[in-house]
Amino acid sequence: MTDDPVLAEMLAALERSPDVLALRVRVIELFAERGHYAEALAQCGAALTQDPGNLRALELLQQCTTALAGGAAPGPITPAAPAPAPVSGYDWAAAEDQVSDIIAPAFIDAGPSEYASERDTGLLEKPKLTLADVGGMEEVKRRLELALLGPLRNPALAKAFGTSARGGLLLYGPPGCGKTFIAAAVAGELGANFYPIEIADILDIYTGASERNLHSVFEVARRNAPCVLFLDEVDALGHKRSQMSGSATMRTVVNQLLNEMDSATKGNDGVYILGATNHPWDIDTALRRPGRFDRMILVALPDSDARKAILHYHLRDRPVAGIDLRGIVKRTEGFSGADLAHVCTSATQLAMAESLRTGTVRPVTMADVEAALSQIKPSAGAWFESARNVVEFANGDGSYDELALYMKRRKPR
């Protein structure tokens, strides 16, 4: 597809950031729009490996399969409108005795802001949770208080010490560890609007449209200040321009992002910019300069308190019997939040399969959890291998000292 500049551009972006599911789905749509159904199907397989339940990927898979089978022509396959997807929240009932020490996260999507235009990208939310609702992760909370919340609550003290909450804050760490949830909790802590943006909300196939989309996002945030603007997968949006040979479109997107974050030329008062990435070492160096993403916080694997909270959340509305959460917590050192969700889902499917065979509902038991744990291993190993190389060979300025200390203490598997 090298003769198609749009596809070539998007494929290059996907090659740089293969873990960004929204970007892969956009590539599938482009292949399908052009009638390249075989290529689209190959990408569908990769997308569904990442997220087996992704509805858009399943829809595209069915349409492309029908077209290849010689069925009724599916017609132009147009991109799905970006779903106004609220951040996944924790809506717990009162915790049982065995997890009474865990504060139950609860956050409600209050819908779009009254000031938001129908043409605005994404959806503003009003989170009800705060950092007190995040189980465990005490070091992350401490760092957030020091880097962002403290200066905002005590502006006179911050001025006396020459510090400021201006600029951006970058949350980084292995995938599936709750960076989005923590960003929403920060918005709740500040009583601010929460504006989550993914790369699919920005990138467009038409020249100049991506830059306009990005400008529009910042304008929405400015109109609705105080606002936490959360940019997910920043490494895909702000990739190092030195590695973008022949990728003029993405270079201009990075330039636009730099311009929007420049506090010297833009009025971003009341807009708190949080970014999330699994690969901070791939972000353009200009985005790490003062006034932009000049502060980083490691959101690592969930600690024991966080694991207990996550397990309780994913089992709370399912029929269970004899579940020993503390026992599971001890067995899941090194698991991400996504891994823990997978364990709970797999255990539930085992109980459901037997219930379907017998015609009698059987609760999820520890035997089901043990069976799931025997098949599911921690998924963050590859991330830590990449991180180890960065810590050992690319940490000359000390940017990753926090990560180096974490890896030394925890020795992740």
Backbone torsions as a table, in degrees:
resi	resn	phi	psi	omega
1	MET	NA	22.3	-175.5
2	THR	-66.6	-19.3	179.6
3	ASP	-82.0	-3.4	178.4
4	ASP	-106.5	102.9	-173.3
5	PRO	-62.9	-34.6	-179.5
6	VAL	-66.4	-47.6	179.1
7	LEU	-64.3	-40.9	179.8
8	ALA	-60.4	-40.9	179.7
9	GLU	-63.7	-46.3	-177.8
10	MET	-69.4	-37.7	178.0
11	LEU	-65.9	-36.6	177.1
12	ALA	-64.7	-41.4	178.2
13	ALA	-64.6	-38.9	179.1
14	LEU	-66.7	-38.0	178.8
15	GLU	-64.5	-35.1	178.2
16	ARG	-73.5	-32.0	-176.2
17	SER	-132.2	70.0	-174.5
18	PRO	-67.2	-16.7	-177.7
19	ASP	-85.5	-6.2	-176.9
20	VAL	-83.7	100.9	-173.9
21	LEU	-63.0	-40.5	-178.5
22	ALA	-60.6	-36.6	179.0
23	LEU	-68.6	-40.1	178.5
24	ARG	-64.7	-40.6	178.4
25	VAL	-63.0	-38.0	178.0
26	ARG	-64.5	-37.8	177.2
27	VAL	-64.6	-40.9	177.1
28	ILE	-58.8	-44.4	179.8
29	GLU	-61.1	-41.4	179.9
30	LEU	-65.5	-43.5	176.3
31	PHE	-58.7	-45.8	-176.8
32	ALA	-66.5	-39.9	178.8
33	GLU	-59.4	-31.8	-177.8
34	ARG	-92.4	2.8	177.7
35	GLY	81.4	12.1	178.9
36	HIS	-90.4	71.5	-170.7
37	TYR	-70.2	-35.2	179.8
38	ALA	-63.6	-44.4	178.0
39	GLU	-64.8	-37.7	178.2
40	ALA	-63.2	-40.8	-179.8
41	LEU	-64.2	-38.7	178.3
42	ALA	-60.9	-41.3	178.6
43	GLN	-71.1	-31.8	175.9
44	CYS	-60.4	-42.1	179.1
45	GLY	-60.1	-42.4	179.0
46	ALA	-66.4	-40.3	-179.8
47	ALA	-64.7	-42.1	-177.8
48	LEU	-75.3	-20.6	171.1
49	THR	-67.9	-39.1	177.3
50	GLN	-69.5	-43.4	-176.3
51	ASP	-143.1	91.5	-175.2
52	PRO	-58.2	-23.0	-177.3
53	GLY	-101.6	13.6	-177.4
54	ASN	-66.3	114.3	-171.7
55	LEU	-66.5	-39.1	-178.8
56	ARG	-67.5	-41.0	177.9
57	ALA	-64.5	-39.1	178.0
58	LEU	-65.2	-39.9	178.7
59	GLU	-63.7	-44.6	179.2
60	LEU	-66.7	-36.8	177.5
61	LEU	-59.5	-45.1	-179.7
62	GLN	-65.3	-42.7	-178.1
63	GLN	-66.0	-42.8	-178.9
64	CYS	-69.9	-37.3	177.4
65	THR	-62.8	-42.7	177.9
66	THR	-61.3	-42.5	-179.1
67	ALA	-65.4	-42.5	-179.5
68	LEU	-69.5	-29.2	-179.7
69	ALA	-78.9	-2.3	178.6
70	GLY	81.4	19.5	178.4
71	GLY	-76.4	-166.9	179.2
72	ALA	-58.4	135.3	-178.9
73	ALA	-57.3	126.8	-176.6
74	PRO	-72.4	-10.4	-177.4
75	GLY	76.3	178.0	-179.6
76	PRO	-59.8	133.9	178.6
77	ILE	-98.5	103.6	-175.2
78	THR	-93.2	151.7	179.6
79	PRO	-62.0	141.4	174.9
80	ALA	-68.9	141.9	176.4
81	ALA	-61.7	137.8	-179.4
82	PRO	-55.5	119.9	-178.1
83	ALA	-70.1	133.6	177.3
84	PRO	-73.7	77.1	-170.7
85	ALA	-85.2	112.1	174.9
86	PRO	-67.8	152.9	178.2
87	VAL	-64.2	138.1	178.4
88	SER	-59.9	126.4	-179.0
89	GLY	-117.1	173.5	-179.6
90	TYR	-107.8	112.7	179.6
91	ASP	-115.8	85.1	-171.8
92	TRP	-93.6	149.6	164.9
93	ALA	-80.4	177.0	178.5
94	ALA	-58.3	133.4	-176.3
95	ALA	-67.8	145.6	176.4
96	GLU	-69.9	172.1	-176.2
97	ASP	-55.9	-38.0	-174.5
98	GLN	-71.3	-14.0	176.7
99	VAL	-129.2	30.3	-176.6
100	SER	-65.9	-18.1	-179.4
101	ASP	-84.9	-0.7	-179.9
102	ILE	-99.6	125.5	176.5
103	ILE	-74.6	132.7	-172.9
104	ALA	-86.8	116.9	176.0
105	PRO	-65.1	142.9	175.8
106	ALA	-151.1	120.2	175.6
107	PHE	-141.3	139.8	-171.8
108	ILE	-114.8	132.0	175.2
109	ASP	-77.4	115.8	-177.6
110	ALA	-87.4	7.6	178.9
111	GLY	81.9	-178.0	-175.9
112	PRO	-68.2	149.6	177.1
113	SER	-64.3	150.0	179.4
114	GLU	-65.1	-17.6	-178.8
115	TYR	-92.9	-6.6	-175.0
116	ALA	-77.5	138.5	176.9
117	SER	-84.6	152.5	177.3
118	GLU	-61.8	-23.9	-178.8
119	ARG	-86.3	-7.8	-177.6
120	ASP	-66.7	147.1	177.9
121	THR	-77.2	138.7	174.9
122	GLY	72.8	-163.8	-174.8
123	LEU	-144.5	129.2	175.7
124	LEU	-78.2	141.5	179.9
125	GLU	-128.0	163.9	177.9
126	LYS	-126.4	87.7	-176.6
127	PRO	-64.4	143.8	177.0
128	LYS	-99.4	-9.8	-179.6
129	LEU	-86.4	161.3	174.0
130	THR	-130.9	-178.4	179.5
131	LEU	-64.9	-23.2	176.7
132	ALA	-64.9	-20.3	-179.4
133	ASP	-87.8	-1.9	179.2
134	VAL	-92.2	116.7	-179.4
135	GLY	-67.8	130.4	177.6
136	GLY	66.2	-145.1	176.3
137	MET	54.6	41.4	-175.0
138	GLU	-63.6	-36.2	-179.4
139	GLU	-66.4	-38.9	177.3
140	VAL	-62.6	-44.4	179.5
141	LYS	-62.3	-41.6	179.8
142	ARG	-61.8	-43.4	-179.3
143	ARG	-66.2	-38.8	177.9
144	LEU	-64.0	-40.6	178.4
145	GLU	-62.4	-41.2	-177.1
146	LEU	-73.6	-41.6	-172.8
147	ALA	-84.8	-28.6	-171.9
148	LEU	-131.7	-57.1	-170.1
149	LEU	-69.8	-41.3	-179.9
150	GLY	-58.7	-53.0	177.8
151	PRO	-58.2	-34.5	179.8
152	LEU	-70.4	-37.5	-179.1
153	ARG	-77.8	-25.1	-175.9
154	ASN	-129.4	68.4	-174.9
155	PRO	-61.3	-36.1	-179.5
156	ALA	-66.3	-43.6	179.0
157	LEU	-65.3	-41.1	178.7
158	ALA	-61.8	-39.6	179.6
159	LYS	-66.0	-38.5	-179.8
160	ALA	-62.5	-33.8	-179.5
161	PHE	-94.9	3.3	177.2
162	GLY	70.3	29.2	178.1
163	THR	-111.8	167.9	-176.4
164	SER	-156.7	156.7	175.9
165	ALA	-98.3	8.2	-180.0
166	ARG	-69.3	161.6	-179.8
167	GLY	90.3	-160.9	-175.3
168	GLY	-121.2	160.0	179.5
169	LEU	-124.4	129.5	-175.3
170	LEU	-108.1	121.4	173.5
171	LEU	-95.5	125.6	-178.8
172	TYR	-135.5	159.3	178.9
173	GLY	155.1	-174.4	-178.5
174	PRO	-62.3	156.0	178.0
175	PRO	-67.0	150.9	174.0
176	GLY	76.7	27.0	-176.6
177	CYS	-114.4	13.5	169.7
178	GLY	91.1	25.7	-179.7
179	LYS	-63.9	-40.5	179.4
180	THR	-65.1	-42.6	-179.9
181	PHE	-62.8	-41.2	179.2
182	ILE	-66.1	-39.1	177.6
183	ALA	-61.6	-40.9	177.2
184	ALA	-64.5	-37.4	178.0
185	ALA	-64.6	-35.6	176.6
186	VAL	-62.7	-43.3	178.1
187	ALA	-60.8	-42.8	177.7
188	GLY	-63.5	-38.3	179.0
189	GLU	-61.7	-36.0	-178.8
190	LEU	-88.2	-8.3	-173.8
191	GLY	66.0	30.1	-174.6
192	ALA	-105.1	162.9	170.0
193	ASN	-66.9	151.9	177.3
194	PHE	-118.3	125.7	-173.7
195	TYR	-126.4	88.3	-178.5
196	PRO	-83.3	130.1	-177.9
197	ILE	-127.2	133.9	175.3
198	GLU	-109.0	167.3	-177.6
199	ILE	-61.8	-31.7	179.3
200	ALA	-65.9	-22.7	176.4
201	ASP	-74.5	-18.2	-174.6
202	ILE	-102.1	-52.8	-171.3
203	LEU	-68.0	139.2	-179.7
204	ASP	-141.4	153.2	-175.3
205	ILE	-77.9	-14.4	-175.0
206	TYR	-95.4	142.2	-177.8
207	THR	-58.1	127.4	178.1
208	GLY	84.9	-15.1	-176.1
209	ALA	-70.1	-36.7	179.7
210	SER	-62.4	-42.5	179.0
211	GLU	-64.1	-40.1	178.0
212	ARG	-65.4	-39.8	178.2
213	ASN	-61.0	-43.4	-179.3
214	LEU	-65.1	-42.3	177.0
215	HIS	-62.0	-41.2	179.6
216	SER	-61.8	-40.0	178.8
217	VAL	-59.1	-47.7	-179.7
218	PHE	-66.6	-35.0	178.5
219	GLU	-66.0	-39.6	176.6
220	VAL	-60.8	-45.6	179.8
221	ALA	-61.4	-41.1	-179.2
222	ARG	-66.6	-39.5	179.7
223	ARG	-66.6	-26.9	-173.9
224	ASN	-110.2	23.9	176.4
225	ALA	-63.8	146.2	0.3
226	PRO	-71.2	137.1	-173.6
227	CYS	-147.3	134.6	170.3
228	VAL	-94.7	109.0	177.0
229	LEU	-90.7	115.3	-175.0
230	PHE	-108.6	113.7	180.0
231	LEU	-101.3	107.8	-179.1
232	ASP	-84.3	151.2	179.1
233	GLU	52.8	53.3	-177.6
234	VAL	-61.6	-29.3	-179.5
235	ASP	-63.7	-29.6	177.1
236	ALA	-76.0	-35.3	-178.2
237	LEU	-82.7	-35.8	-176.6
238	GLY	-118.7	47.2	-178.1
239	HIS	-65.7	155.1	-179.9
240	LYS	-56.2	122.4	-179.1
241	ARG	-67.1	-25.0	178.9
242	SER	-66.2	-17.5	179.3
243	GLN	-102.1	11.5	-176.7
244	MET	-108.3	51.1	179.6
245	SER	-61.8	123.9	179.2
246	GLY	75.6	12.2	-178.1
247	SER	-114.0	71.0	-173.3
248	ALA	-65.3	-37.6	-176.8
249	THR	-62.2	-48.7	-178.3
250	MET	-67.6	-30.5	177.0
251	ARG	-62.6	-40.1	179.9
252	THR	-70.4	-29.7	176.1
253	VAL	-66.0	-43.9	177.0
254	VAL	-60.6	-43.8	178.7
255	ASN	-59.6	-41.0	179.2
256	GLN	-64.0	-41.7	179.1
257	LEU	-63.1	-41.8	177.0
258	LEU	-59.3	-43.5	-179.1
259	ASN	-64.7	-42.9	-178.2
260	GLU	-66.7	-31.9	-178.1
261	MET	-86.7	-6.8	-176.1
262	ASP	-75.2	105.4	-176.6
263	SER	-67.1	-16.3	180.0
264	ALA	-74.3	-25.1	-176.8
265	THR	-117.4	-12.3	-177.2
266	LYS	-121.8	142.3	178.2
267	GLY	-87.1	85.9	-177.7
268	ASN	-101.7	21.6	177.8
269	ASP	-59.5	131.5	-179.5
270	GLY	83.0	-1.2	176.3
271	VAL	-107.3	116.2	-178.9
272	TYR	-104.7	112.5	-172.0
273	ILE	-95.2	115.7	176.0
274	LEU	-113.3	134.7	176.2
275	GLY	-118.5	156.3	176.2
276	ALA	-131.7	140.3	178.8
277	THR	-155.5	149.3	171.0
278	ASN	-89.4	-18.2	-173.9
279	HIS	-132.9	74.0	-178.2
280	PRO	-63.0	-24.3	-179.0
281	TRP	-71.3	-9.8	177.4
282	ASP	-95.6	-1.8	-177.4
283	ILE	-80.5	141.1	180.0
284	ASP	-55.8	135.6	-175.6
285	THR	-60.8	-30.2	179.5
286	ALA	-65.5	-26.1	178.2
287	LEU	-75.7	-10.9	-178.7
288	ARG	-100.1	4.0	-178.1
289	ARG	-79.6	162.4	-179.1
290	PRO	-53.0	137.5	-178.7
291	GLY	92.6	-11.8	177.1
292	ARG	-113.8	-128.2	176.8
293	PHE	-87.3	70.9	-174.9
294	ASP	-91.8	-1.9	176.6
295	ARG	-128.4	139.7	-178.9
296	MET	-128.0	142.5	175.9
297	ILE	-129.7	128.4	178.4
298	LEU	-78.8	122.6	171.6
299	VAL	-106.7	94.5	-172.0
300	ALA	-90.6	-166.8	-179.6
301	LEU	-61.9	146.3	-178.0
302	PRO	-62.6	137.1	176.0
303	ASP	-77.9	-175.8	-172.8
304	SER	-62.4	-41.8	178.8
305	ASP	-63.7	-42.1	179.3
306	ALA	-65.7	-39.9	179.2
307	ARG	-63.3	-39.7	178.7
308	LYS	-62.3	-42.9	179.3
309	ALA	-63.5	-43.4	-179.2
310	ILE	-64.7	-44.3	179.3
311	LEU	-62.9	-43.4	179.1
312	HIS	-61.6	-40.9	179.6
313	TYR	-60.1	-46.0	-174.6
314	HIS	-77.2	-13.0	177.7
315	LEU	-108.5	-2.1	-167.6
316	ARG	-64.8	-34.6	-175.7
317	ASP	-105.1	15.5	-178.2
318	ARG	-111.7	149.8	178.0
319	PRO	-68.7	117.5	-178.3
320	VAL	-130.0	156.6	177.9
321	ALA	-150.8	129.1	174.5
322	GLY	68.5	25.5	-179.0
323	ILE	-79.1	125.9	178.1
324	ASP	-103.3	92.2	-176.3
325	LEU	-62.3	-40.6	-179.3
326	ARG	-63.7	-36.0	176.9
327	GLY	-64.8	-40.4	179.2
328	ILE	-67.1	-40.5	179.1
329	VAL	-57.0	-43.6	-179.6
330	LYS	-64.5	-30.0	-177.5
331	ARG	-83.7	-10.4	-170.1
332	THR	-116.2	26.8	172.2
333	GLU	-58.3	129.8	-179.4
334	GLY	93.2	-3.3	178.3
335	PHE	-85.4	142.0	173.3
336	SER	-83.3	171.4	175.7
337	GLY	-60.7	-38.3	178.3
338	ALA	-66.3	-37.2	177.0
339	ASP	-62.7	-42.2	-179.6
340	LEU	-65.1	-39.3	176.3
341	ALA	-62.1	-39.3	178.5
342	HIS	-63.4	-40.6	177.8
343	VAL	-60.8	-47.3	-178.6
344	CYS	-64.0	-41.9	179.5
345	THR	-65.2	-43.3	-179.1
346	SER	-64.8	-42.3	178.0
347	ALA	-62.6	-40.1	178.5
348	THR	-64.7	-40.2	179.4
349	GLN	-64.2	-35.7	177.2
350	LEU	-63.7	-45.0	178.7
351	ALA	-65.9	-38.5	-179.7
352	MET	-67.7	-39.1	179.7
353	ALA	-61.3	-42.5	178.5
354	GLU	-68.9	-37.0	178.1
355	SER	-62.3	-38.0	178.2
356	LEU	-66.6	-36.8	179.7
357	ARG	-68.7	-39.7	-174.6
358	THR	-92.6	-17.7	-177.0
359	GLY	79.0	7.6	179.9
360	THR	-125.3	131.4	-179.7
361	VAL	-67.2	124.3	176.6
362	ARG	-115.1	132.1	-178.8
363	PRO	-69.9	162.3	173.8
364	VAL	-73.0	129.9	-178.2
365	THR	-119.8	174.2	177.1
366	MET	-62.3	-29.8	177.8
367	ALA	-61.5	-39.0	177.4
368	ASP	-66.0	-42.0	179.1
369	VAL	-64.2	-42.6	178.5
370	GLU	-61.0	-41.2	179.3
371	ALA	-64.0	-40.3	178.8
372	ALA	-66.0	-42.7	-179.0
373	LEU	-65.2	-28.0	179.5
374	SER	-69.7	-19.2	-177.1
375	GLN	-108.0	-18.4	-174.4
376	ILE	-107.9	125.3	179.2
377	LYS	-113.8	158.1	178.1
378	PRO	-55.9	138.2	-173.9
379	SER	-97.7	-4.1	-171.8
380	ALA	-89.0	2.5	-176.4
381	GLY	-56.9	-45.7	-178.6
382	ALA	-63.5	-37.0	178.9
383	TRP	-63.0	-43.5	-178.6
384	PHE	-68.7	-28.5	175.1
385	GLU	-64.7	-45.1	176.1
386	SER	-62.9	-42.8	-178.8
387	ALA	-63.9	-36.6	180.0
388	ARG	-62.3	-41.1	177.7
389	ASN	-62.0	-40.3	179.6
390	VAL	-65.5	-46.0	-178.6
391	VAL	-60.9	-39.4	-175.0
392	GLU	-81.2	-32.3	-170.7
393	PHE	-121.4	-9.5	-175.3
394	ALA	-136.9	36.8	-178.6
395	ASN	-120.5	36.3	-177.2
396	GLY	-61.3	-31.9	-178.1
397	ASP	-93.4	2.1	177.7
398	GLY	80.2	10.8	-178.0
399	SER	-59.8	-30.6	-174.0
400	TYR	-111.2	29.0	177.2
401	ASP	-63.0	-38.8	178.8
402	GLU	-62.0	-42.7	178.2
403	LEU	-65.5	-41.6	179.6
404	ALA	-60.8	-42.8	179.7
405	LEU	-66.2	-41.3	178.8
406	TYR	-61.0	-46.1	-178.3
407	MET	-66.3	-32.9	178.3
408	LYS	-68.7	-39.2	-178.7
409	ARG	-75.8	-43.9	-170.8
410	ARG	-91.7	-26.0	-175.4
411	LYS	44.6	66.1	-176.6
412	PRO	-60.1	146.4	178.5
413	ARG	-86.7	NA	NA
